């Protein structure tokens, strides 16, 4: 999906600085109100608007891999990549292999199915922080990293979307990567129409997994944050069970102890112990779903609605 071929996309975009209308030119975008000029990145000839607010501290580098990995890895990195064990945790209702889509599971699928496919030309759904994945061809992928699957490059704290312009927002493993996560929720609330839904998935009992990894959330904390932003919570579900937590713990704790503080040794143990223990995640098929399991769940999601009454 790109601005030149999707009238819908160009209609909902606005200046992240002042909210003004945008004028789309072949190699740049100009705000009709504040005259700020924005670039367009081209990846595989697809134009991707770079709509970053001047308040944003995000730096867009099209040369960098979407995961932040260097393009030319060392020999050791390449060997580690070949030997890398399967994921330690497993989504409940995992659909990643079936649809070849990262972090895709039944919870996400059910959320998308709430929006009737026949309305897909009018229904606007965004995958905020979707990165290199494409959930559906009609879902707008917004990320700070440039990749061929990204439709708009933007900072989730300063969304270049008109207020009340979208029907649904998917934020899967996004909030923990933004230090000012409350700004992201406030922006999501602003751009959603009344009755619009947010799908918010976050880690709770999960090891640090990126350079920019700032927070963990309990069910109560995410509920509090969503309600503070104006949403009403409709659904809660655990997406990884206690055996995923056990598998994660075995891998990280044993590797950390055996590495004696050496990062390369940690990676070597991580690979070996990963292969020995990853199968524990499959025991999650049998775990009892009760409140006590919430104390140790690696991740969960909440679906919340933007109600009609204005938020005070
Ligand atoms: Zn402007």
py3Dmol code that shows the C-alpha trace and the ligand (Angstrom):
import py3Dmol

protein = """\
ATOM      1  CA  UNK A   1       0.000   0.000   0.000  1.00  0.00           C
ATOM      2  CA  UNK A   2       1.454   3.375  -0.901  1.00  0.00           C
ATOM      3  CA  UNK A   3       0.360   7.015  -0.958  1.00  0.00           C
ATOM      4  CA  UNK A   4       0.427   7.218  -4.753  1.00  0.00           C
ATOM      5  CA  UNK A   5      -1.977   4.295  -5.241  1.00  0.00           C
ATOM      6  CA  UNK A   6      -4.114   4.476  -2.092  1.00  0.00           C
ATOM      7  CA  UNK A   7      -6.438   7.499  -1.864  1.00  0.00           C
ATOM      8  CA  UNK A   8      -7.502   6.235   1.577  1.00  0.00           C
ATOM      9  CA  UNK A   9      -3.963   6.453   2.928  1.00  0.00           C
ATOM     10  CA  UNK A  10      -3.332   9.965   1.587  1.00  0.00           C
ATOM     11  CA  UNK A  11      -6.700  11.085   3.023  1.00  0.00           C
ATOM     12  CA  UNK A  12      -5.935  10.082   6.598  1.00  0.00           C
ATOM     13  CA  UNK A  13      -2.326  11.347   6.698  1.00  0.00           C
ATOM     14  CA  UNK A  14      -1.592  14.783   8.110  1.00  0.00           C
ATOM     15  CA  UNK A  15       1.364  16.844   9.317  1.00  0.00           C
ATOM     16  CA  UNK A  16       2.750  15.324  12.574  1.00  0.00           C
ATOM     17  CA  UNK A  17       3.849  18.814  13.567  1.00  0.00           C
ATOM     18  CA  UNK A  18       0.638  20.846  13.252  1.00  0.00           C
ATOM     19  CA  UNK A  19      -2.040  18.422  12.004  1.00  0.00           C
ATOM     20  CA  UNK A  20      -2.318  20.360   8.741  1.00  0.00           C
ATOM     21  CA  UNK A  21      -3.171  19.010   5.260  1.00  0.00           C
ATOM     22  CA  UNK A  22      -0.299  17.609   3.230  1.00  0.00           C
ATOM     23  CA  UNK A  23       0.646  18.265  -0.366  1.00  0.00           C
ATOM     24  CA  UNK A  24       2.131  15.137  -1.965  1.00  0.00           C
ATOM     25  CA  UNK A  25       4.826  15.777  -4.562  1.00  0.00           C
ATOM     26  CA  UNK A  26       6.876  13.142  -6.397  1.00  0.00           C
ATOM     27  CA  UNK A  27       9.913  13.342  -4.084  1.00  0.00           C
ATOM     28  CA  UNK A  28       8.677  15.262  -1.083  1.00  0.00           C
ATOM     29  CA  UNK A  29       5.654  16.144   1.017  1.00  0.00           C
ATOM     30  CA  UNK A  30       4.890  19.685   2.185  1.00  0.00           C
ATOM     31  CA  UNK A  31       2.517  20.766   4.934  1.00  0.00           C
ATOM     32  CA  UNK A  32       0.022  23.295   3.535  1.00  0.00           C
ATOM     33  CA  UNK A  33      -0.325  24.873   6.976  1.00  0.00           C
ATOM     34  CA  UNK A  34       3.156  25.140   8.529  1.00  0.00           C
ATOM     35  CA  UNK A  35       5.190  24.595   5.307  1.00  0.00           C
ATOM     36  CA  UNK A  36       7.320  21.873   6.907  1.00  0.00           C
ATOM     37  CA  UNK A  37       8.889  19.649   4.278  1.00  0.00           C
ATOM     38  CA  UNK A  38       9.039  15.849   4.603  1.00  0.00           C
ATOM     39  CA  UNK A  39      11.060  13.314   2.634  1.00  0.00           C
ATOM     40  CA  UNK A  40       9.875  10.265   0.764  1.00  0.00           C
ATOM     41  CA  UNK A  41      11.987   7.095   1.028  1.00  0.00           C
ATOM     42  CA  UNK A  42      11.958   4.664  -1.864  1.00  0.00           C
ATOM     43  CA  UNK A  43      12.359   0.958  -1.175  1.00  0.00           C
ATOM     44  CA  UNK A  44      11.965  -1.334  -4.215  1.00  0.00           C
ATOM     45  CA  UNK A  45      10.425   1.680  -6.008  1.00  0.00           C
ATOM     46  CA  UNK A  46       7.701   1.939  -3.373  1.00  0.00           C
ATOM     47  CA  UNK A  47       7.337   5.490  -2.005  1.00  0.00           C
ATOM     48  CA  UNK A  48       7.307   5.572   1.803  1.00  0.00           C
ATOM     49  CA  UNK A  49       6.492   8.960   3.399  1.00  0.00           C
ATOM     50  CA  UNK A  50       8.836   9.887   6.252  1.00  0.00           C
ATOM     51  CA  UNK A  51       6.497  11.876   8.500  1.00  0.00           C
ATOM     52  CA  UNK A  52       8.615  12.510  11.581  1.00  0.00           C
ATOM     53  CA  UNK A  53       7.867  15.357  13.937  1.00  0.00           C
ATOM     54  CA  UNK A  54      10.790  17.636  14.811  1.00  0.00           C
ATOM     55  CA  UNK A  55      10.149  16.586  18.438  1.00  0.00           C
ATOM     56  CA  UNK A  56      10.891  12.988  17.525  1.00  0.00           C
ATOM     57  CA  UNK A  57      14.370  11.701  18.329  1.00  0.00           C
ATOM     58  CA  UNK A  58      14.059   8.770  15.925  1.00  0.00           C
ATOM     59  CA  UNK A  59      16.679   8.522  13.209  1.00  0.00           C
ATOM     60  CA  UNK A  60      15.641   6.713  10.053  1.00  0.00           C
ATOM     61  CA  UNK A  61      18.348   4.736   8.349  1.00  0.00           C
ATOM     62  CA  UNK A  62      17.202   2.802   5.275  1.00  0.00           C
ATOM     63  CA  UNK A  63      20.596   1.048   5.220  1.00  0.00           C
ATOM     64  CA  UNK A  64      19.980  -0.594   8.555  1.00  0.00           C
ATOM     65  CA  UNK A  65      18.110  -3.846   8.818  1.00  0.00           C
ATOM     66  CA  UNK A  66      14.648  -3.500  10.381  1.00  0.00           C
ATOM     67  CA  UNK A  67      15.843  -5.489  13.405  1.00  0.00           C
ATOM     68  CA  UNK A  68      18.782  -3.148  13.858  1.00  0.00           C
ATOM     69  CA  UNK A  69      21.278  -5.807  12.751  1.00  0.00           C
ATOM     70  CA  UNK A  70      24.308  -4.775  10.697  1.00  0.00           C
ATOM     71  CA  UNK A  71      24.081  -5.680   7.002  1.00  0.00           C
ATOM     72  CA  UNK A  72      27.461  -7.418   6.943  1.00  0.00           C
ATOM     73  CA  UNK A  73      27.626  -9.792   9.931  1.00  0.00           C
ATOM     74  CA  UNK A  74      30.906 -11.303  11.118  1.00  0.00           C
ATOM     75  CA  UNK A  75      31.714 -15.003  10.620  1.00  0.00           C
ATOM     76  CA  UNK A  76      30.814 -15.751  14.257  1.00  0.00           C
ATOM     77  CA  UNK A  77      27.472 -13.984  13.830  1.00  0.00           C
ATOM     78  CA  UNK A  78      26.780 -16.040  10.731  1.00  0.00           C
ATOM     79  CA  UNK A  79      27.557 -19.319  12.513  1.00  0.00           C
ATOM     80  CA  UNK A  80      25.348 -18.273  15.448  1.00  0.00           C
ATOM     81  CA  UNK A  81      22.575 -17.423  12.972  1.00  0.00           C
ATOM     82  CA  UNK A  82      22.749 -20.914  11.384  1.00  0.00           C
ATOM     83  CA  UNK A  83      22.785 -22.704  14.749  1.00  0.00           C
ATOM     84  CA  UNK A  84      20.162 -20.446  16.393  1.00  0.00           C
ATOM     85  CA  UNK A  85      17.579 -22.507  18.312  1.00  0.00           C
ATOM     86  CA  UNK A  86      13.777 -22.210  17.890  1.00  0.00           C
ATOM     87  CA  UNK A  87      11.916 -19.523  19.855  1.00  0.00           C
ATOM     88  CA  UNK A  88      11.788 -20.422  23.571  1.00  0.00           C
ATOM     89  CA  UNK A  89       8.175 -19.274  24.009  1.00  0.00           C
ATOM     90  CA  UNK A  90       5.105 -20.185  22.042  1.00  0.00           C
ATOM     91  CA  UNK A  91       2.016 -18.103  21.350  1.00  0.00           C
ATOM     92  CA  UNK A  92      -1.270 -19.665  22.368  1.00  0.00           C
ATOM     93  CA  UNK A  93      -2.879 -20.330  18.969  1.00  0.00           C
ATOM     94  CA  UNK A  94       0.348 -19.701  17.054  1.00  0.00           C
ATOM     95  CA  UNK A  95      -0.207 -19.015  13.331  1.00  0.00           C
ATOM     96  CA  UNK A  96       3.261 -17.702  12.445  1.00  0.00           C
ATOM     97  CA  UNK A  97       4.376 -20.646  10.322  1.00  0.00           C
ATOM     98  CA  UNK A  98       1.009 -21.082   8.626  1.00  0.00           C
ATOM     99  CA  UNK A  99       0.858 -17.472   7.426  1.00  0.00           C
ATOM    100  CA  UNK A 100       4.622 -16.782   7.423  1.00  0.00           C
ATOM    101  CA  UNK A 101       3.912 -13.682   9.514  1.00  0.00           C
ATOM    102  CA  UNK A 102       5.870 -12.669  12.585  1.00  0.00           C
ATOM    103  CA  UNK A 103       4.057 -12.771  15.958  1.00  0.00           C
ATOM    104  CA  UNK A 104       0.785 -13.782  14.309  1.00  0.00           C
ATOM    105  CA  UNK A 105      -1.601 -15.785  16.484  1.00  0.00           C
ATOM    106  CA  UNK A 106      -5.310 -16.456  16.975  1.00  0.00           C
ATOM    107  CA  UNK A 107      -5.773 -13.389  19.179  1.00  0.00           C
ATOM    108  CA  UNK A 108      -4.558 -11.089  16.388  1.00  0.00           C
ATOM    109  CA  UNK A 109      -6.615 -13.000  13.813  1.00  0.00           C
ATOM    110  CA  UNK A 110      -9.781 -12.722  15.908  1.00  0.00           C
ATOM    111  CA  UNK A 111      -9.182  -8.984  16.336  1.00  0.00           C
ATOM    112  CA  UNK A 112      -8.835  -8.467  12.568  1.00  0.00           C
ATOM    113  CA  UNK A 113     -11.940 -10.606  11.968  1.00  0.00           C
ATOM    114  CA  UNK A 114     -14.007  -8.217  14.101  1.00  0.00           C
ATOM    115  CA  UNK A 115     -13.816  -5.938  11.062  1.00  0.00           C
ATOM    116  CA  UNK A 116     -15.861  -7.408   8.241  1.00  0.00           C
ATOM    117  CA  UNK A 117     -13.649  -8.032   5.185  1.00  0.00           C
ATOM    118  CA  UNK A 118     -16.238  -6.555   2.785  1.00  0.00           C
ATOM    119  CA  UNK A 119     -15.695  -3.175   4.436  1.00  0.00           C
ATOM    120  CA  UNK A 120     -11.958  -3.312   3.910  1.00  0.00           C
ATOM    121  CA  UNK A 121     -12.007  -0.408   1.448  1.00  0.00           C
ATOM    122  CA  UNK A 122     -13.571   1.837   4.068  1.00  0.00           C
ATOM    123  CA  UNK A 123     -12.246   0.272   7.255  1.00  0.00           C
ATOM    124  CA  UNK A 124      -8.893   1.654   8.325  1.00  0.00           C
ATOM    125  CA  UNK A 125      -6.727  -0.609  10.447  1.00  0.00           C
ATOM    126  CA  UNK A 126      -3.169   0.198  11.425  1.00  0.00           C
ATOM    127  CA  UNK A 127      -0.385  -2.130  12.513  1.00  0.00           C
ATOM    128  CA  UNK A 128       1.669   0.206  14.650  1.00  0.00           C
ATOM    129  CA  UNK A 129       5.274  -0.975  14.789  1.00  0.00           C
ATOM    130  CA  UNK A 130       4.537  -3.779  12.341  1.00  0.00           C
ATOM    131  CA  UNK A 131       8.105  -3.711  10.955  1.00  0.00           C
ATOM    132  CA  UNK A 132       8.809  -6.255   8.251  1.00  0.00           C
ATOM    133  CA  UNK A 133       5.493  -8.096   8.549  1.00  0.00           C
ATOM    134  CA  UNK A 134       2.341  -7.620   6.476  1.00  0.00           C
ATOM    135  CA  UNK A 135      -0.746  -8.730   8.407  1.00  0.00           C
ATOM    136  CA  UNK A 136      -3.216  -8.117   5.536  1.00  0.00           C
ATOM    137  CA  UNK A 137      -2.793  -6.147   2.335  1.00  0.00           C
ATOM    138  CA  UNK A 138      -5.331  -3.539   3.505  1.00  0.00           C
ATOM    139  CA  UNK A 139      -3.782  -2.971   6.963  1.00  0.00           C
ATOM    140  CA  UNK A 140      -1.547   0.125   7.081  1.00  0.00           C
ATOM    141  CA  UNK A 141       1.870  -0.651   8.524  1.00  0.00           C
ATOM    142  CA  UNK A 142       3.461   2.252  10.417  1.00  0.00           C
ATOM    143  CA  UNK A 143       6.973   1.974  11.861  1.00  0.00           C
ATOM    144  CA  UNK A 144      10.040   4.077  12.651  1.00  0.00           C
ATOM    145  CA  UNK A 145      12.209   1.651  10.693  1.00  0.00           C
ATOM    146  CA  UNK A 146      12.244   1.606   6.928  1.00  0.00           C
ATOM    147  CA  UNK A 147      11.401  -1.681   5.231  1.00  0.00           C
ATOM    148  CA  UNK A 148       9.559  -2.719   2.092  1.00  0.00           C
ATOM    149  CA  UNK A 149       6.478  -3.716   4.131  1.00  0.00           C
ATOM    150  CA  UNK A 150       6.254  -0.365   5.926  1.00  0.00           C
ATOM    151  CA  UNK A 151       3.748   2.116   4.445  1.00  0.00           C
ATOM    152  CA  UNK A 152       4.497   5.183   6.545  1.00  0.00           C
ATOM    153  CA  UNK A 153       7.596   5.983   8.604  1.00  0.00           C
ATOM    154  CA  UNK A 154       6.496   7.747  11.771  1.00  0.00           C
ATOM    155  CA  UNK A 155       7.075   7.976  15.513  1.00  0.00           C
ATOM    156  CA  UNK A 156       4.177   6.383  17.437  1.00  0.00           C
ATOM    157  CA  UNK A 157       4.322   9.321  19.884  1.00  0.00           C
ATOM    158  CA  UNK A 158       3.568  11.822  17.089  1.00  0.00           C
ATOM    159  CA  UNK A 159       1.272   9.992  14.690  1.00  0.00           C
ATOM    160  CA  UNK A 160       0.797  11.756  11.326  1.00  0.00           C
ATOM    161  CA  UNK A 161      -2.844  10.647  11.246  1.00  0.00           C
ATOM    162  CA  UNK A 162      -5.965  12.780  11.444  1.00  0.00           C
ATOM    163  CA  UNK A 163      -7.939  12.652  14.680  1.00  0.00           C
ATOM    164  CA  UNK A 164     -10.728  10.058  14.592  1.00  0.00           C
ATOM    165  CA  UNK A 165      -9.593   8.686  11.221  1.00  0.00           C
ATOM    166  CA  UNK A 166      -9.032   4.992  11.963  1.00  0.00           C
ATOM    167  CA  UNK A 167     -11.223   2.074  13.055  1.00  0.00           C
ATOM    168  CA  UNK A 168      -8.681  -0.160  14.744  1.00  0.00           C
ATOM    169  CA  UNK A 169      -5.092  -0.186  15.949  1.00  0.00           C
ATOM    170  CA  UNK A 170      -2.838  -3.162  16.562  1.00  0.00           C
ATOM    171  CA  UNK A 171       0.054  -2.553  18.970  1.00  0.00           C
ATOM    172  CA  UNK A 172       1.847  -5.841  19.379  1.00  0.00           C
ATOM    173  CA  UNK A 173       5.081  -5.709  21.397  1.00  0.00           C
ATOM    174  CA  UNK A 174       5.299  -1.954  20.877  1.00  0.00           C
ATOM    175  CA  UNK A 175       4.747  -0.276  24.242  1.00  0.00           C
ATOM    176  CA  UNK A 176       7.762  -1.888  25.932  1.00  0.00           C
ATOM    177  CA  UNK A 177      10.012  -0.395  23.230  1.00  0.00           C
ATOM    178  CA  UNK A 178       8.946   3.212  23.815  1.00  0.00           C
ATOM    179  CA  UNK A 179      10.024   4.899  27.043  1.00  0.00           C
ATOM    180  CA  UNK A 180       7.108   7.360  26.782  1.00  0.00           C
ATOM    181  CA  UNK A 181       4.520   4.604  26.235  1.00  0.00           C
ATOM    182  CA  UNK A 182       1.699   6.751  27.640  1.00  0.00           C
ATOM    183  CA  UNK A 183       2.149   9.149  24.703  1.00  0.00           C
ATOM    184  CA  UNK A 184       1.644   6.211  22.321  1.00  0.00           C
ATOM    185  CA  UNK A 185      -1.658   5.297  23.996  1.00  0.00           C
ATOM    186  CA  UNK A 186      -2.836   8.922  23.987  1.00  0.00           C
ATOM    187  CA  UNK A 187      -2.034   9.212  20.264  1.00  0.00           C
ATOM    188  CA  UNK A 188      -3.789   5.921  19.506  1.00  0.00           C
ATOM    189  CA  UNK A 189      -6.857   7.217  21.359  1.00  0.00           C
ATOM    190  CA  UNK A 190      -6.797  10.473  19.389  1.00  0.00           C
ATOM    191  CA  UNK A 191      -6.629   8.840  15.942  1.00  0.00           C
ATOM    192  CA  UNK A 192      -9.288   6.190  16.640  1.00  0.00           C
ATOM    193  CA  UNK A 193     -12.919   6.868  15.756  1.00  0.00           C
ATOM    194  CA  UNK A 194     -15.595   6.483  18.432  1.00  0.00           C
ATOM    195  CA  UNK A 195     -16.165   2.760  19.028  1.00  0.00           C
ATOM    196  CA  UNK A 196     -12.708   2.089  17.570  1.00  0.00           C
ATOM    197  CA  UNK A 197     -10.693  -0.707  19.145  1.00  0.00           C
ATOM    198  CA  UNK A 198      -7.112  -1.072  20.227  1.00  0.00           C
ATOM    199  CA  UNK A 199      -5.326  -4.435  20.434  1.00  0.00           C
ATOM    200  CA  UNK A 200      -2.491  -4.081  22.884  1.00  0.00           C
ATOM    201  CA  UNK A 201      -0.072  -6.954  23.501  1.00  0.00           C
ATOM    202  CA  UNK A 202       2.768  -6.575  25.984  1.00  0.00           C
ATOM    203  CA  UNK A 203       5.329  -8.734  27.799  1.00  0.00           C
ATOM    204  CA  UNK A 204       5.218  -9.330  31.528  1.00  0.00           C
ATOM    205  CA  UNK A 205       7.600 -12.167  32.481  1.00  0.00           C
ATOM    206  CA  UNK A 206       9.983 -11.882  29.537  1.00  0.00           C
ATOM    207  CA  UNK A 207      13.758 -11.218  29.342  1.00  0.00           C
ATOM    208  CA  UNK A 208      15.143  -7.982  27.907  1.00  0.00           C
ATOM    209  CA  UNK A 209      15.039  -8.563  24.137  1.00  0.00           C
ATOM    210  CA  UNK A 210      16.297  -5.432  22.364  1.00  0.00           C
ATOM    211  CA  UNK A 211      18.516  -2.402  22.796  1.00  0.00           C
ATOM    212  CA  UNK A 212      15.387  -0.265  23.187  1.00  0.00           C
ATOM    213  CA  UNK A 213      13.479  -2.313  25.774  1.00  0.00           C
ATOM    214  CA  UNK A 214      12.098  -0.101  28.540  1.00  0.00           C
ATOM    215  CA  UNK A 215       9.211  -1.689  30.405  1.00  0.00           C
ATOM    216  CA  UNK A 216       7.161  -4.675  31.555  1.00  0.00           C
ATOM    217  CA  UNK A 217       3.450  -4.569  32.326  1.00  0.00           C
ATOM    218  CA  UNK A 218       1.091  -6.407  34.628  1.00  0.00           C
ATOM    219  CA  UNK A 219      -2.558  -6.826  33.651  1.00  0.00           C
ATOM    220  CA  UNK A 220      -3.482  -4.187  36.234  1.00  0.00           C
ATOM    221  CA  UNK A 221      -0.901  -1.713  34.941  1.00  0.00           C
ATOM    222  CA  UNK A 222      -1.974  -1.998  31.286  1.00  0.00           C
ATOM    223  CA  UNK A 223      -5.630  -1.740  32.325  1.00  0.00           C
ATOM    224  CA  UNK A 224      -4.795   1.391  34.326  1.00  0.00           C
ATOM    225  CA  UNK A 225      -2.858   2.962  31.431  1.00  0.00           C
ATOM    226  CA  UNK A 226      -5.592   2.218  28.886  1.00  0.00           C
ATOM    227  CA  UNK A 227      -8.327   3.578  31.148  1.00  0.00           C
ATOM    228  CA  UNK A 228      -6.234   6.664  31.915  1.00  0.00           C
ATOM    229  CA  UNK A 229      -5.974   7.281  28.149  1.00  0.00           C
ATOM    230  CA  UNK A 230      -9.775   7.076  27.849  1.00  0.00           C
ATOM    231  CA  UNK A 231     -10.310   3.461  26.741  1.00  0.00           C
ATOM    232  CA  UNK A 232     -12.627   0.900  28.291  1.00  0.00           C
ATOM    233  CA  UNK A 233     -11.198  -2.598  28.546  1.00  0.00           C
ATOM    234  CA  UNK A 234     -13.195  -5.329  26.791  1.00  0.00           C
ATOM    235  CA  UNK A 235     -11.002  -8.403  26.602  1.00  0.00           C
ATOM    236  CA  UNK A 236      -7.949  -9.848  28.309  1.00  0.00           C
ATOM    237  CA  UNK A 237      -6.062 -12.966  27.283  1.00  0.00           C
ATOM    238  CA  UNK A 238      -2.779 -14.664  28.156  1.00  0.00           C
ATOM    239  CA  UNK A 239      -0.812 -15.282  24.927  1.00  0.00           C
ATOM    240  CA  UNK A 240       2.100 -17.264  26.338  1.00  0.00           C
ATOM    241  CA  UNK A 241       1.711 -19.744  29.150  1.00  0.00           C
ATOM    242  CA  UNK A 242       3.780 -20.838  32.173  1.00  0.00           C
ATOM    243  CA  UNK A 243       5.800 -23.485  30.285  1.00  0.00           C
ATOM    244  CA  UNK A 244       6.980 -20.792  27.885  1.00  0.00           C
ATOM    245  CA  UNK A 245       8.073 -18.912  30.999  1.00  0.00           C
ATOM    246  CA  UNK A 246       9.918 -22.044  32.187  1.00  0.00           C
ATOM    247  CA  UNK A 247      11.580 -22.537  28.791  1.00  0.00           C
ATOM    248  CA  UNK A 248      12.639 -18.868  28.691  1.00  0.00           C
ATOM    249  CA  UNK A 249      13.953 -19.052  32.256  1.00  0.00           C
ATOM    250  CA  UNK A 250      16.012 -22.227  31.672  1.00  0.00           C
ATOM    251  CA  UNK A 251      17.637 -20.706  28.613  1.00  0.00           C
ATOM    252  CA  UNK A 252      18.434 -17.291  30.019  1.00  0.00           C
ATOM    253  CA  UNK A 253      19.269 -18.177  33.638  1.00  0.00           C
ATOM    254  CA  UNK A 254      21.521 -21.176  32.867  1.00  0.00           C
ATOM    255  CA  UNK A 255      23.321 -19.330  30.045  1.00  0.00           C
ATOM    256  CA  UNK A 256      23.842 -16.286  32.266  1.00  0.00           C
ATOM    257  CA  UNK A 257      25.352 -18.372  35.099  1.00  0.00           C
ATOM    258  CA  UNK A 258      27.547 -20.512  32.816  1.00  0.00           C
ATOM    259  CA  UNK A 259      28.807 -17.552  30.753  1.00  0.00           C
ATOM    260  CA  UNK A 260      30.663 -16.078  33.756  1.00  0.00           C
ATOM    261  CA  UNK A 261      29.987 -12.636  32.357  1.00  0.00           C
ATOM    262  CA  UNK A 262      31.410 -13.258  28.846  1.00  0.00           C
ATOM    263  CA  UNK A 263      28.953 -12.265  26.124  1.00  0.00           C
ATOM    264  CA  UNK A 264      30.255 -14.721  23.501  1.00  0.00           C
ATOM    265  CA  UNK A 265      30.137 -17.579  25.991  1.00  0.00           C
ATOM    266  CA  UNK A 266      26.589 -16.537  26.881  1.00  0.00           C
ATOM    267  CA  UNK A 267      25.593 -16.808  23.204  1.00  0.00           C
ATOM    268  CA  UNK A 268      27.194 -20.266  22.916  1.00  0.00           C
ATOM    269  CA  UNK A 269      25.374 -21.586  26.009  1.00  0.00           C
ATOM    270  CA  UNK A 270      22.174 -19.833  24.878  1.00  0.00           C
ATOM    271  CA  UNK A 271      22.262 -21.800  21.610  1.00  0.00           C
ATOM    272  CA  UNK A 272      23.030 -25.147  23.274  1.00  0.00           C
ATOM    273  CA  UNK A 273      20.536 -24.803  26.155  1.00  0.00           C
ATOM    274  CA  UNK A 274      18.017 -23.352  23.705  1.00  0.00           C
ATOM    275  CA  UNK A 275      18.071 -26.573  21.662  1.00  0.00           C
ATOM    276  CA  UNK A 276      17.823 -28.702  24.812  1.00  0.00           C
ATOM    277  CA  UNK A 277      14.871 -26.867  26.363  1.00  0.00           C
ATOM    278  CA  UNK A 278      12.793 -25.183  23.621  1.00  0.00           C
ATOM    279  CA  UNK A 279      10.357 -28.136  23.535  1.00  0.00           C
ATOM    280  CA  UNK A 280       9.094 -27.179  27.022  1.00  0.00           C
ATOM    281  CA  UNK A 281       6.999 -24.478  25.315  1.00  0.00           C
ATOM    282  CA  UNK A 282       4.725 -27.155  23.822  1.00  0.00           C
ATOM    283  CA  UNK A 283       3.536 -28.122  27.321  1.00  0.00           C
ATOM    284  CA  UNK A 284       1.621 -24.829  27.247  1.00  0.00           C
ATOM    285  CA  UNK A 285      -1.003 -26.691  25.209  1.00  0.00           C
ATOM    286  CA  UNK A 286      -2.092 -28.319  28.492  1.00  0.00           C
ATOM    287  CA  UNK A 287      -1.738 -25.506  31.016  1.00  0.00           C
ATOM    288  CA  UNK A 288      -4.753 -24.581  33.138  1.00  0.00           C
ATOM    289  CA  UNK A 289      -6.028 -21.083  32.371  1.00  0.00           C
ATOM    290  CA  UNK A 290      -6.614 -19.476  35.718  1.00  0.00           C
ATOM    291  CA  UNK A 291      -5.765 -16.322  37.595  1.00  0.00           C
ATOM    292  CA  UNK A 292      -2.648 -17.743  39.246  1.00  0.00           C
ATOM    293  CA  UNK A 293      -1.092 -18.359  35.832  1.00  0.00           C
ATOM    294  CA  UNK A 294      -1.285 -14.580  35.305  1.00  0.00           C
ATOM    295  CA  UNK A 295       1.493 -14.221  37.905  1.00  0.00           C
ATOM    296  CA  UNK A 296       3.996 -15.834  35.547  1.00  0.00           C
ATOM    297  CA  UNK A 297       2.656 -15.250  32.003  1.00  0.00           C
ATOM    298  CA  UNK A 298       5.359 -14.124  29.516  1.00  0.00           C
ATOM    299  CA  UNK A 299       2.868 -12.037  27.509  1.00  0.00           C
ATOM    300  CA  UNK A 300      -0.787 -11.059  27.262  1.00  0.00           C
ATOM    301  CA  UNK A 301      -3.088  -8.737  25.375  1.00  0.00           C
ATOM    302  CA  UNK A 302      -5.976  -6.441  26.096  1.00  0.00           C
ATOM    303  CA  UNK A 303      -8.580  -5.222  23.595  1.00  0.00           C
ATOM    304  CA  UNK A 304     -10.059  -1.863  24.614  1.00  0.00           C
ATOM    305  CA  UNK A 305     -12.619   0.487  23.092  1.00  0.00           C
ATOM    306  CA  UNK A 306     -12.767   4.229  22.602  1.00  0.00           C
ATOM    307  CA  UNK A 307     -16.210   5.024  23.956  1.00  0.00           C
ATOM    308  CA  UNK A 308     -18.567   7.759  22.801  1.00  0.00           C
ATOM    309  CA  UNK A 309     -18.474   9.852  25.919  1.00  0.00           C
ATOM    310  CA  UNK A 310     -15.612  12.339  25.733  1.00  0.00           C
ATOM    311  CA  UNK A 311     -12.721  11.542  28.017  1.00  0.00           C
ATOM    312  CA  UNK A 312     -12.182  14.138  30.700  1.00  0.00           C
TER     313      UNK A 312
END
"""
ligand_1 = """\
1
ZN
Zn 2.324 21.311 9.503
"""
view = py3Dmol.view(width=600, height=400)
view.addModel(protein, "pdb")
view.setStyle({"model": 0}, {"cartoon": {"style": "trace"}})
view.addModel(ligand_1, "xyz")
view.setStyle({"model": 1}, {"stick": {}})
view.zoomTo()
view.show()
